[in-house]
Amino acid sequence: MADVEYLQSIITSHQDFPKKGINFLDIFPLLRNPVAFETLITHLVYHLTTKTIPKSLTKKIDVVVGLDARGFLLGPIIALRLGAAFVPVRKQGKLPGQCVRATYEKEYGSDSFEMQADAIQPGQSVVIVDDLIATGGSAKAAGELVAKQGGVTLEYLFIIELIFLKGYEKLDAPAYSIIQSLD
């Protein structure tokens, strides 16, 4: 697809960042380019409206969940375009009120995500969005938060997937990524 090649041409790569041996794929050039950013959002919304929604039982998406922090850049726009609510998932201690929590493993230990306890109603159809899936730990934690509240995760959306890490195997619903990276 031409839009995938276009988006891929704008993402930059930084060798040995944030540490030696890591090839960091930087999505921020997409956000600095209004045409690229619109192409990105339109691509994701088109995927949801032509592939995800038709396969769902309710034929709609009620909630778009965005992961801290880059999911916050995409999620609200996608939610508005779909007529859905946006719900943030944040690091522990960053949200007010009663929250539900899920812990996930990172490279050097564990971390916790939280979601406000009344953010998703039982039976609501949910899509979870973030910029990148690597090992799948943070996305899996977000899915656990949705499930704890009785939501149904239809799909996980990512700009980039590091396919060699097989993070999608940890998820409880299908995953869609625009760009699949081999390294």
Secondary structure by P-SEA (a helix, b strand, c coil): caaaaaaaaabbbbccccccccccccaaaaaacaaaaaaaaaaaaaaaacccccccccccccbbbbccccccccaaaaaaaacbbbbbbbccccccccccbbbbbcccbbbbbbcccccccccccbbbbccccccaaaaaaaaaaaaaabbbbcbbbbccccccccccccccbbbbbcccccc
